[in-house]
């Protein structure tokens, strides 16, 4: 493994960590926002927090995760590895979760309440399950 491939892996892991921070925090914000009165001070504060989290951390970290992941997989010649294919499916599922949350942030910005607080509490567990499976595949490389 070349030194630059290790750098790519390191940046991939760092980007994934930042993405996961957003994927864990954003649903929690939406839990509290869904209970906040429309037009109130708390609702406006949540709108700002959600938008900043998504635009400044979540989406850039997701893009960086993909870019560094593709570069690392290419540098390491892993495109034929079965574990990587499985990991990619799970990462795409994580990206779908990101898309659901981004769409809901836009809905909340327009003062809609697309789901209940309970829905976001349950949804918050999906990125956790995906995270566990992704890390296990990346570390153990079972197939």
Secondary structure as UniProt FT lines:
FT   HELIX           3..35
FT   TURN            38..39
FT   HELIX           41..52
FT   HELIX           53..58
FT   HELIX           59..75
FT   TURN            76..77
FT   TURN            79..80
FT   HELIX           82..109
FT   TURN            110..111
FT   HELIX           117..140
//
